[in-house]
Amino acid sequence: MAETRLIQSRYRLLDLIGRGGMGEVWRARDESLGRQVAVKCLKPMGPQHDQDFTRILRERFRREARVAAALQHRGVTVVHDFGEHEGVLYLVMELLDGRNLSQLLEDNEQHPLPVDDVVDIAEQVADALGYTHQQGIVHRDLKPANIMRLADGTVKICDFGIARLGHDISVTSRLTGVGIAMGTPHYMSPEQISGGQIDHRSDLYSLGCVLYEIATGAPPFDLDDAWGVLVGHRDTQPEPLRSHRAELPGFFDRVVLELLAKTPEQRPADAGDLRRRIAVGRTGEQPHLEPTGRVLLAPPVPVERPGGHAGPGRLPGWTRGMTSGIKATGTTSPGLAPPDHSAGLTGEWTTGEWTTGTGPRTGTGSAPPAGAERPTPSPELLAILASRHSAGLNLGRLGHWDEAGAVHRAVAAEREHALGPDHPDTLSSRYEVGFTLSRTGRAADALREFGRVAQGRERTLGPDHAETLAARQEVAYVLGQLGRHFEAHQVYAAVLASRERSMGPDHPDTLRCRHNLAFNLSRLGRLEDSYRMARDVAAARSRLLGATHPDTLVTRYEVGYTLGRLGRWTEALQTYREVVQVRSHVLGADHPDTLAARYEVGISLGRLGRSTEALELYRVLVEDRTRVSGPADPETLRARHGLGVNLGRLARWEEALAESREVCATRERVLGADHRDTLVSRREVAVGLGWLGRWAEALTAYRQVAEVRTRLLGADHPDALASRNDEAHCLEQLGRGTEAVELYRQVAALRQQRGIASS
């Protein structure tokens, strides 16, 4: 596009003034209006880029244009136009004469800005944020590079690329799966780090980080690795600004520390409140502070490092591999904004077979033979692959497993060519490929992928390395998905012994392995062993992580499940209710884990013969599931299935049959005719027909279930045998005793053969 120098016969590109991870920014002339503008162009993606990643970037670019074009405020960059020209998306903005705050710090040789400038910037940004928040827009990536100070002193907020519209969360959540959109670690709020609910107060926290940096010369948690930075945001109180720079006014020190409160409730209520505090402070008056606006300073909490033994709990899985990003005091060239990559490579690395070359060559083709010199991949390629790897992680975190898998497969192939098959980053991508396969029902493919990763990591890192054990643990998990629980047990037991030897019995990863082993024991029918192990893990997690920690609650949930299988339904009910109560308080009443535990409370009530209570519980749960996830969501349908079952237990069979038929039809449409949940619903339809004396119709439904289960699971699978038994019972009710007896004999023979094979 740069060759034509003219877009849509109107915008003539003149000079390249910036280049970032998504595209370029040009100084241009609007030929129609005779004014100079800035044109932001999304880089065209070639065929070597996977299409899912490209599509998401383009959709996000369009969203940035729509969001920014709707904003009209002196403190927000004005967007004049946007569109597509010859396959390239572009955004036309006002041309700003000034420097962003990151560049101002660099111009000042990393020294903090003058006090008056800092306070003025704070007041202007608060005013602009107040406006954007009133429009229902949260920026979510506020940092020095996104705040411009113009030559006349005006301050403007730029780049709404990952902004969230409050009324359109679902669309934006999907778009922000792109890794470079996660925000920059030095300026992320604790709730953004933990994956919690984000509102306007997250922007206030990020602004506090920006103000801390321009006032003192360094961000509040100025560490080189992402783990330390993120844990700092989450667990460590920042030092007062005046301990770094005594000349700062006391009111400003207080205001910034209030912005940096760990919970949104402790921060100023909104940007308008913040602006008033700054204005009052500048006049020398004492503002009235609400109790929640105070921050009690405490001694810094030790920052946990990867592999450390002490410190706060683990960060979310999406933080794996993050670099600390670009902070304002970096050493980049002024005027060229570098891309923010939220995932990094492991650094220089070679195998025992290949040596790292010195040339900047890249390309495609087969890998060098053993002993040959491997060309050094360009930093640009490595950075692109890092961002795309992170994009895949975030797509998975948002539940878009198919898209995540496509991204990881493409990155794995390119990393294998550029770095080698056993490079840690190649294996990391392969690991994520396996993870997405296991989450999309392709367990056999996932098993092969995880096995390959485990072997590669064992060769390069050793059998007891944490990454090797993680891959082997996933091998066990997938074996369990495939119903190969005895093999899974052997792998889990070996991994557990290695984890206890290398990490200790109370390490979080050791406890996670013990939890999985307990789960697998229950699938082997060793219910007492499973119960004891799950109970012990729950106690250990409660002691180490706290009784309300999500990991503790997951294991207590498993304790409840095993109690139910042991027939100890009163204890199971009590356990599930306790989990519901804590999850409601910690995660919220509408969190999926809370709703899942409420479902199990209903199961327990039904098993105890308290179907009236169970029915009422499921009615409310169906309403909540429908409101949160929609009427066709699998979990909504599961709650409706429970409602139908309890209608039947109360002998309300006409209602039960109607409910079962509706659920079955919806499951068939959403999940497919052969899905196990669809088959469960079809069987429930047959049960209802039988109780209403409509045995001929029931027989048809039972046979459909039996045929599908036999085809998919095998004739001797317990579920297939149970279906054949249902079919025989139905024949018996129809007076077709000879056929029934023959089918009973076939089922008995298959069960005997299965028992011999198992022994």
C-alpha positions in Angstrom: 0.0 0.0 0.0 2.9 2.4 0.7 3.9 2.2 -3.0 0.7 4.0 -4.1 1.1 6.6 -1.4 -2.6 7.3 -1.7 -5.5 5.7 0.2 -9.0 5.8 -1.2 -7.9 8.7 -3.5 -7.9 10.9 -0.4 -5.1 10.2 2.2 -1.6 10.7 0.8 1.1 9.0 3.0 4.1 11.2 3.6 6.4 9.9 6.4 6.5 6.8 8.6 6.3 8.1 12.2 5.8 4.9 14.2 5.8 1.2 13.9 4.3 -1.3 16.4 3.3 -4.9 16.8 0.1 -4.5 14.8 1.1 -2.0 12.1 2.5 1.3 11.1 1.6 5.0 11.7 2.1 7.5 8.9 2.0 11.2 8.7 -0.4 11.9 5.8 -2.3 14.7 4.1 -6.1 14.7 3.7 -6.3 15.8 0.1 -10.0 16.6 0.4 -9.8 18.9 3.4 -6.2 20.1 3.0 -5.1 19.1 6.5 -2.4 16.8 7.9 -3.5 13.6 9.7 -2.1 10.4 11.1 -3.0 7.2 9.4 -2.6 3.9 11.3 -2.4 0.8 9.0 -2.7 -2.8 10.0 0.1 -4.8 8.7 -1.0 -7.2 5.9 -0.5 -10.8 7.0 1.0 -13.1 4.5 0.0 -16.8 3.9 2.6 -17.9 6.5 0.4 -16.5 9.2 -2.5 -18.7 10.5 -5.8 -17.3 9.4 -7.5 -17.5 12.8 -4.9 -15.1 14.3 -5.1 -12.8 11.3 -8.9 -12.7 11.5 -8.9 -11.8 15.2 -6.3 -9.0 14.7 -8.4 -7.5 11.9 -11.6 -7.7 13.9 -9.8 -6.1 16.9 -8.5 -3.3 14.6 -12.0 -2.5 13.4 -13.3 -2.5 17.0 -10.6 0.0 18.0 -11.8 2.3 15.1 -15.4 2.0 16.2 -14.7 2.7 19.8 -12.3 5.6 19.3 -14.5 7.2 16.6 -17.4 7.4 19.1 -15.3 9.5 21.6 -15.3 13.3 21.4 -13.2 14.9 24.2 -10.2 17.2 24.2 -8.4 14.6 26.2 -8.9 11.7 23.7 -7.3 11.4 20.3 -9.9 12.3 17.6 -10.6 9.7 14.9 -11.7 11.1 11.6 -12.2 8.1 9.5 -11.5 4.3 9.1 -11.9 1.7 6.4 -10.2 -0.8 4.2 -8.0 -0.2 1.1 -6.7 -3.0 -1.1 -7.0 -5.5 1.8 -5.3 -3.2 4.4 -7.3 -1.7 7.3 -6.6 1.9 8.1 -7.5 4.4 10.8 -7.3 8.2 10.2 -6.6 10.2 13.3 -5.7 13.8 14.2 -1.9 14.3 13.9 -0.6 15.1 17.3 2.4 17.5 17.9 3.9 16.1 21.0 5.6 13.2 22.8 4.1 10.3 24.8 5.0 10.0 28.4 7.4 7.2 27.7 9.3 9.4 25.3 9.3 12.3 27.7 11.0 10.1 30.4 13.6 9.0 27.8 14.1 12.7 26.8 14.7 13.4 30.5 17.3 10.7 30.7 15.1 8.5 32.8 14.6 11.1 35.5 11.1 11.9 36.8 9.2 14.8 35.3 8.8 18.1 37.0 6.3 18.0 39.9 3.9 20.6 38.4 3.8 18.7 35.1 3.1 15.4 36.9 0.2 16.9 38.8 -1.2 18.6 35.7 -1.0 15.4 33.7 -2.8 13.5 36.5 -5.6 16.0 36.5 -6.0 16.0 32.7 -5.9 12.2 32.4 -8.5 11.9 35.2 -10.8 14.3 33.3 -10.4 12.3 30.0 -11.0 9.0 31.8 -14.1 10.4 33.5 -15.5 11.1 30.1 -14.6 7.7 28.5 -16.0 5.8 31.6 -19.2 7.8 31.3 -19.5 6.4 27.8 -19.2 2.9 29.2 -15.7 2.3 27.9 -12.8 0.9 29.9 -9.3 1.4 28.3 -7.6 -1.6 29.9 -4.1 -0.8 28.5 -3.3 2.6 30.0 0.5 3.1 30.1 2.9 5.9 29.4 3.2 5.1 25.7 -0.6 5.6 25.3 -0.7 9.1 26.9 0.5 12.0 24.8 1.5 15.5 26.0 1.2 18.0 23.2 3.4 21.1 22.6 0.6 23.3 24.1 0.4 21.2 27.3 -2.7 19.3 26.4 -2.7 15.7 27.4 -4.5 13.0 25.3 -5.2 9.3 25.8 -4.5 7.2 22.7 -4.9 3.6 21.5 -8.3 2.0 22.5 -7.3 -1.2 20.8 -8.4 -3.5 23.7 -11.0 -1.2 25.2 -14.1 -2.9 26.6 -17.6 -1.6 26.1 -19.5 -2.2 29.3 -22.7 -3.3 27.4 -20.8 -5.6 24.9 -18.6 -7.7 27.1 -19.0 -11.0 25.2 -17.7 -9.7 21.9 -14.8 -7.8 23.4 -13.8 -10.8 25.6 -13.5 -12.8 22.4 -11.4 -10.2 20.7 -9.0 -9.7 23.6 -7.8 -13.3 23.3 -5.0 -11.8 21.2 -1.8 -11.9 23.3 -0.6 -8.4 22.6 -3.9 -7.1 23.9 -3.6 -8.4 27.4 -2.0 -5.2 28.8 1.5 -4.4 29.9 2.5 -6.1 33.2 4.0 -3.0 34.8 0.6 -1.3 34.6 -1.9 -4.1 35.0 -4.4 -4.1 37.9 -4.6 -7.0 40.3 -8.1 -8.0 39.0 -6.8 -7.9 35.4 -4.0 -10.2 36.4 -6.3 -12.7 38.2 -8.7 -12.7 35.3 -11.5 -11.3 37.4 -14.2 -8.7 36.6 -12.8 -5.5 35.0 -14.5 -2.1 35.4 -13.4 1.5 35.3 -11.5 1.2 38.5 -8.9 -1.0 36.7 -8.0 2.0 34.6 -7.6 4.0 37.8 -5.1 1.5 39.1 -3.2 1.6 35.8 -3.2 5.4 36.0 -1.7 5.1 39.5 1.2 3.0 38.0 1.8 5.6 35.3 1.7 8.5 37.8 4.1 6.6 40.1 6.5 6.2 37.3 6.6 9.7 35.9 6.8 11.1 39.5 9.6 8.8 40.7 11.3 7.6 37.5 10.3 4.0 38.0 7.0 2.0 38.1 5.8 0.8 41.5 7.1 -2.7 41.0 10.2 -2.2 38.9 11.4 -5.8 38.4 12.8 -7.5 35.3 10.7 -10.7 35.3 7.0 -10.9 34.7 6.4 -13.2 37.7 7.8 -10.6 40.1 6.0 -7.8 38.5 2.6 -9.5 38.6 3.0 -10.9 42.1 4.0 -7.4 43.2 0.8 -5.9 41.8 -1.3 -8.7 43.4 0.3 -9.0 46.9 2.8 -6.2 47.7 2.0 -2.7 48.9 4.0 -0.1 47.0 6.4 2.2 48.8 5.3 5.7 49.3 6.3 8.0 46.4 7.9 10.5 48.8 10.4 7.8 50.0 11.8 8.1 46.5 11.3 11.8 45.9 10.7 13.9 49.0 9.7 17.1 47.1 6.4 15.5 46.0 3.4 17.0 47.7 1.8 14.9 50.4 -1.7 15.0 48.8 -0.3 13.6 45.6 1.5 10.7 47.4 -1.8 9.8 49.1 -3.8 10.0 45.9 -1.5 7.7 44.0 -1.3 5.2 46.8 -5.1 5.2 46.9 -5.2 4.5 43.2 -2.9 1.5 43.8 -5.2 -0.2 46.3 -5.3 -3.9 45.7 -9.1 -4.1 45.6 -11.3 -1.8 43.4 -13.5 -0.9 46.4 -10.5 0.8 48.1 -9.7 3.1 45.2 -11.4 6.4 44.4 -15.0 5.8 43.3 -14.4 7.0 39.8 -12.3 9.4 37.7 -14.4 12.3 38.7 -13.7 11.6 42.4 -10.0 11.4 41.5 -10.0 14.7 39.7 -11.7 16.4 42.7 -9.1 15.1 45.1 -6.3 16.4 42.9 -8.0 19.8 42.5 -8.6 20.1 46.3 -5.0 19.0 46.9 -3.6 21.6 44.6 -5.5 24.4 46.5 -4.1 23.2 49.8 -7.5 22.2 51.3 -7.9 18.9 53.1 -10.3 16.7 51.1 -12.9 14.5 52.8 -11.9 10.9 52.2 -14.2 7.9 52.4 -13.0 5.1 54.6 -12.6 2.8 51.6 -10.3 5.3 50.0 -7.5 4.7 52.5 -4.6 2.4 52.0 -2.8 1.1 55.0 0.8 0.6 54.2 2.3 -2.7 55.3 5.8 -4.1 55.0 6.4 -5.4 51.5 5.5 -9.1 51.0 8.3 -11.2 49.7 7.9 -11.6 46.0 7.6 -15.2 44.8 10.0 -16.3 42.1 9.5 -19.3 39.8 10.7 -22.3 41.7 10.7 -20.6 45.0 9.5 -22.2 48.2 7.8 -19.3 49.9 5.6 -16.4 49.0 2.0 -15.9 47.9 -0.1 -18.3 45.8 0.4 -19.2 42.2 -0.6 -16.8 39.4 -3.1 -17.8 36.8 -2.0 -20.2 34.1 -2.1 -17.5 31.4 0.9 -15.7 33.0 3.2 -18.6 32.1 6.0 -17.4 29.8 5.2 -13.7 30.1 8.0 -11.2 29.8 7.7 -8.0 31.7 6.9 -6.1 28.6 8.1 -2.6 27.7 8.0 -0.1 30.5 8.4 3.6 30.0 12.0 3.7 31.0 13.1 1.4 28.2 15.8 2.1 25.7 13.8 2.1 22.5 14.3 4.8 19.9 12.1 7.8 20.4 9.2 7.9 17.9 9.1 4.2 17.2 6.8 2.4 19.6 7.9 -1.2 20.0 5.4 -4.1 20.0 4.3 -5.3 23.4 4.7 -9.0 23.5 3.1 -10.7 26.5 4.9 -14.0 26.0 8.7 -14.5 25.6 11.1 -17.1 24.5 13.5 -18.8 26.9 16.5 -17.0 25.5 19.6 -18.3 23.7 19.5 -22.1 23.7 21.2 -24.9 21.7 21.0 -28.6 21.6 23.9 -31.0 21.8 23.7 -31.6 18.1 23.5 -28.1 16.6 25.4 -24.9 17.2 23.8 -21.5 17.0 24.8 -19.7 13.9 25.6 -16.0 13.7 23.8 -15.1 10.5 20.4 -13.3 10.6 18.9 -15.8 8.0 15.4 -17.1 8.2 13.3 -19.0 5.8 11.5 -22.3 5.2 12.5 -25.8 4.2 13.8 -28.8 6.0 15.8 -28.5 9.2 19.6 -28.7 9.1 21.1 -32.2 9.5 22.7 -33.2 12.8 26.0 -31.4 13.2 25.2 -28.6 10.8 25.1 -25.0 11.8 21.5 -23.8 12.5 20.9 -20.2 11.2 20.0 -17.8 14.0 16.3 -16.8 13.6 15.7 -13.1 13.4 14.5 -11.3 16.6 11.5 -10.1 14.6 10.4 -13.7 13.8 11.0 -14.8 17.5 8.9 -11.8 18.7 6.1 -12.6 16.3 6.0 -16.2 17.3 6.1 -15.2 21.0 3.1 -13.0 20.6 1.2 -15.6 18.6 2.0 -18.2 21.2 0.5 -15.9 23.9 -2.5 -15.3 21.6 -3.2 -19.0 21.6 -2.9 -19.2 25.4 -5.4 -16.4 25.8 -7.8 -17.9 23.3 -7.7 -21.1 25.4 -8.2 -19.1 28.6 -11.4 -17.7 27.0 -12.6 -21.2 26.0 -11.9 -20.8 22.2 -10.1 -24.1 22.0 -10.4 -24.7 18.3 -9.0 -21.3 17.5 -6.3 -21.7 20.1 -5.3 -25.1 18.6 -4.9 -23.6 15.1 -2.7 -20.9 16.5 -0.5 -23.3 18.5 -0.1 -25.8 15.6 1.1 -23.0 13.3 3.5 -21.6 15.9 4.9 -25.1 16.8 5.7 -25.8 13.1 7.5 -22.5 12.7 9.4 -22.8 16.0 10.5 -26.3 15.1 11.9 -25.1 11.9 13.6 -22.0 13.4 14.7 -23.4 16.7 14.7 -27.2 16.5 12.3 -29.9 17.7 13.7 -30.1 21.2 14.0 -26.4 21.9 12.0 -25.5 25.1 9.8 -23.1 23.1 9.0 -25.6 20.4 8.0 -28.1 23.1 6.0 -25.4 24.9 4.0 -24.9 21.7 3.6 -28.7 21.3 2.4 -28.9 24.9 -0.3 -26.3 24.2 -1.3 -28.2 21.0 -1.8 -31.3 23.2 -3.8 -29.3 25.7 -6.2 -27.9 23.1 -6.7 -31.4 21.6 -7.6 -32.8 25.0 -10.1 -30.0 25.5 -11.8 -30.6 22.2 -12.4 -34.3 22.6 -9.4 -35.5 20.6 -7.9 -37.4 23.5 -5.9 -40.0 21.3 -4.3 -37.2 19.3 -3.5 -35.3 22.6 -1.9 -38.4 24.1 0.5 -38.7 21.1 1.4 -35.0 21.4 2.0 -35.0 25.2 4.0 -38.2 24.9 6.3 -36.5 22.3 6.7 -33.4 24.6 7.4 -35.6 27.6 10.1 -37.5 25.8 11.7 -34.3 24.4 11.7 -32.6 27.8 13.2 -35.7 29.4 16.0 -35.7 26.9 16.8 -32.0 27.3 15.7 -31.1 30.8 15.9 -34.4 32.7 13.2 -36.8 34.1 12.5 -34.9 37.3 12.3 -31.4 35.8 9.0 -29.6 36.5 8.2 -29.1 32.8 8.9 -32.8 32.1 6.6 -33.8 35.0 3.9 -31.4 33.8 3.9 -33.2 30.4 3.8 -36.6 31.9 0.9 -35.6 34.2 -1.0 -34.5 31.1 -0.3 -37.9 29.6 -2.0 -39.4 32.6 -4.9 -37.1 32.4 -5.5 -37.9 28.7 -5.2 -41.7 29.5 -8.1 -41.1 31.9 -10.1 -39.3 29.2 -9.7 -42.4 27.1 -10.9 -44.7 29.9 -7.4 -46.2 30.4 -7.5 -45.5 34.1 -5.1 -48.3 35.2 -2.4 -46.9 32.9 -3.3 -43.4 34.1 -2.8 -44.6 37.7 0.6 -45.9 36.9 1.8 -42.6 35.3 0.2 -40.5 38.1 1.9 -42.6 40.8 5.3 -42.3 39.1 4.9 -38.5 38.7 3.8 -38.1 42.3 6.8 -40.0 43.5 9.1 -37.8 41.4 7.3 -34.6 42.6 7.5 -35.5 46.2 11.2 -36.3 45.8 12.1 -33.1 43.9 9.6 -30.6 45.3 8.4 -31.9 48.6 5.0 -33.3 49.7 3.4 -29.8 50.1 4.4 -28.2 46.9 1.3 -27.0 44.9 2.2 -29.1 42.0 2.6 -32.2 44.2 -0.8 -31.6 45.7 -2.3 -31.1 42.2 -0.9 -34.5 41.2 -2.3 -36.1 44.4 -5.7 -34.6 43.6 -5.6 -36.0 40.1 -4.6 -39.4 41.5 -7.5 -39.4 43.9 -9.8 -38.6 41.0 -8.5 -41.5 39.0 -8.7 -43.9 41.9 -12.5 -43.2 42.1 -12.7 -44.1 38.4 -10.9 -47.4 39.1 -13.6 -48.1 41.7 -11.2 -47.7 44.6 -13.6 -45.4 46.3 -12.3 -45.6 49.9 -8.7 -45.0 48.7 -10.0 -42.1 46.6 -11.9 -40.6 49.5 -9.0 -40.7 51.9 -6.6 -39.2 49.5 -8.9 -36.4 48.4 -9.7 -35.6 52.1 -6.0 -35.4 52.9 -5.3 -33.2 49.9 -8.1 -30.9 50.8 -6.7 -30.6 54.4 -3.2 -29.9 53.0 -4.5 -27.3 50.6 -6.6 -25.6 53.3 -3.6 -25.4 55.5 -1.2 -24.1 52.9 -3.5 -22.0 50.6 -6.4 -21.3 52.9 -9.9 -22.8 53.2 -11.4 -20.4 50.6 -8.7 -20.9 47.9 -10.1 -22.3 44.6 -7.8 -25.3 44.6 -9.0 -26.2 48.1 -12.6 -26.0 47.0 -11.9 -28.1 43.9 -10.6 -30.9 46.1 -13.5 -30.6 48.6 -15.8 -30.8 45.6 -14.1 -34.1 44.7 -14.5 -35.3 48.3 -18.2 -34.7 48.0 -18.3 -36.6 44.7 -16.6 -39.6 46.2 -18.8 -39.5 49.3 -21.8 -39.7 47.0 -20.4 -42.7 45.1 -19.9 -44.4 48.5 -23.6 -43.8 49.2 -22.8 -41.4 52.0 -25.2 -38.8 50.6 -25.9 -36.9 53.8 -22.1 -36.1 54.1 -21.9 -35.4 50.4 -24.8 -32.9 50.7 -23.1 -31.1 53.6 -19.8 -30.9 51.7 -21.4 -29.5 48.5 -23.4 -26.9 50.5 -20.2 -25.7 52.2 -18.5 -25.4 48.8 -21.4 -23.5 47.4 -21.4 -21.1 50.3 -17.6 -20.3 50.1 -17.6 -20.1 46.3 -20.6 -17.7 46.3 -18.7 -15.5 48.7 -15.3 -15.7 47.0 -16.2 -16.1 43.3 -19.8 -14.8 43.2 -23.1 -16.5 42.9 -23.0 -16.7 39.1 -19.5 -18.1 38.7 -19.5 -21.4 36.8 -17.8 -23.2 39.7 -20.5 -22.0 42.1 -23.3 -23.1 39.8 -21.6 -26.5 39.3 -21.6 -27.1 43.1 -25.3 -26.0 43.3 -26.1 -28.7 40.7 -24.4 -31.3 42.9 -26.4 -30.2 45.9 -29.5 -31.0 43.8 -28.1 -34.5 42.9 -27.6 -35.1 46.6 -31.1 -34.0 47.6 -32.6 -36.2 45.0 -30.6 -39.2 46.1 -31.8 -38.6 49.7 -35.4 -38.7 48.5 -35.8 -35.0 49.0 -37.0 -34.4 45.5 -39.3 -31.5 46.3 -36.3 -29.5 47.5 -34.2 -30.7 44.5 -37.0 -29.7 42.1 -37.1 -26.2 43.5 -33.3 -25.9 43.5 -33.2 -27.0 39.8 -35.9 -24.5 38.8 -33.8 -21.6 40.2 -30.6 -23.0 38.8 -32.1 -23.3 35.3 -33.2 -19.6 35.5 -29.7 -18.6 36.6 -27.9 -20.8 34.0 -30.2 -19.4 31.3 -29.5 -15.8 32.4 -25.7 -16.3 32.6 -25.0 -18.7 29.7 -28.2 -18.9 27.6 -30.9 -21.5 27.1 -28.9 -23.8 24.9 -25.7 -24.0 26.9 -24.8 -27.6 27.9 -24.8 -26.7 31.6 -28.3 -25.1 31.3 -29.5 -28.3 29.7 -27.9 -30.4 32.4 -29.8 -28.4 35.0 -33.0 -28.9 33.0 -32.3 -32.6 32.9 -32.0 -32.7 36.7 -35.4 -30.9 36.9 -37.0 -33.5 34.6 -35.5 -36.4 36.7 -37.0 -35.0 39.9 -40.4 -34.4 38.3 -40.4 -38.1 37.5 -39.4 -39.0 41.1 -42.4 -37.0 42.2 -44.5 -39.1 39.8 -45.3 -36.1 37.6 -44.5 -38.2 34.5 -46.3 -36.1 31.9 -44.3 -33.0 32.9 -41.1 -35.1 33.2 -41.6 -36.5 29.7 -42.2 -33.1 28.2 -39.1 -31.7 29.8 -37.0 -34.6 28.8 -38.1 -34.4 25.2 -37.3 -30.7 25.0 -33.9 -31.2 26.5 -33.2 -34.1 24.2 -34.1 -32.2 21.1 -32.0 -29.2 22.1 -29.0 -31.4 23.0 -29.3 -33.2 19.7 -29.3 -29.8 17.8 -26.4 -28.3 19.9 -24.3 -31.3 20.8 -25.2 -33.9 18.1 -27.3 -37.0 18.1 -24.5 -39.3 19.3 -23.3 -37.1 22.2 -23.3 -38.8 25.6 -25.6 -36.1 27.1 -28.0 -36.5 24.2 -28.1 -40.2 24.8 -28.7 -39.7 28.5 -31.7 -37.5 27.7 -33.0 -40.0 25.1 -32.9 -42.7 27.8 -34.8 -40.4 30.2 -37.5 -40.0 27.5 -37.7 -43.8 27.4 -38.0 -44.0 31.2 -40.9 -41.5 31.1 -42.7 -43.4 28.3 -42.4 -46.6 30.3 -43.8 -45.1 33.4 -46.8 -43.9 31.4 -47.2 -47.4 30.0 -46.2 -46.5 26.5 -43.8 -49.5 26.2 -43.6 -49.8 22.4 -42.4 -46.2 22.1 -40.0 -46.7 25.0 -38.5 -49.8 23.3 -37.7 -47.7 20.2 -36.0 -45.1 22.3 -34.0 -47.7 24.4 -32.9 -49.4 21.2 -31.6 -46.2 19.7 -29.5 -45.5 22.8 -28.2 -49.1 22.9 -27.2 -49.1 19.2 -25.3 -45.8 19.4 -23.5 -46.8 22.6 -22.6 -50.2 21.1 -21.2 -48.5 18.0 -19.3 -45.9 19.8 -18.1 -47.6 23.0 -18.1 -51.3 22.1 -20.6 -54.1 22.8 -19.0 -54.9 26.2 -18.8 -51.3 27.6 -20.8 -50.9 30.8 -23.0 -48.2 29.3 -23.8 -50.3 26.3 -24.6 -53.3 28.5 -26.9 -51.2 30.7 -28.8 -50.0 27.6 -29.2 -53.6 26.4 -30.5 -54.5 29.8 -33.1 -51.6 29.5 -34.1 -52.9 26.1 -34.6 -56.5 27.6 -36.7 -55.1 30.4 -38.9 -53.2 27.9 -39.4 -56.4 25.9 -40.4 -58.2 29.0 -43.0 -55.5 29.8 -44.4 -56.0 26.2 -44.9 -59.7 26.9 -42.0 -60.7 24.5 -40.4 -62.9 27.1 -38.4 -65.2 24.8 -36.6 -62.2 23.2 -36.1 -60.7 26.6 -34.5 -63.8 28.0 -32.2 -64.1 25.0 -31.0 -60.5 25.4 -30.5 -61.0 29.1 -28.3 -64.0 28.3 -26.2 -62.0 25.8 -25.7 -59.2 28.3 -24.6 -61.7 31.0 -22.2 -63.4 28.6 -20.6 -60.1 27.6 -20.3 -59.0 31.3 -18.6 -62.3 32.1 -16.1 -61.9 29.2 -15.4 -58.3 30.3 -14.7 -59.5 33.8 -12.3 -62.2 32.6 -10.5 -59.7 30.4 -10.2 -57.2 33.3 -8.8 -59.8 35.6 
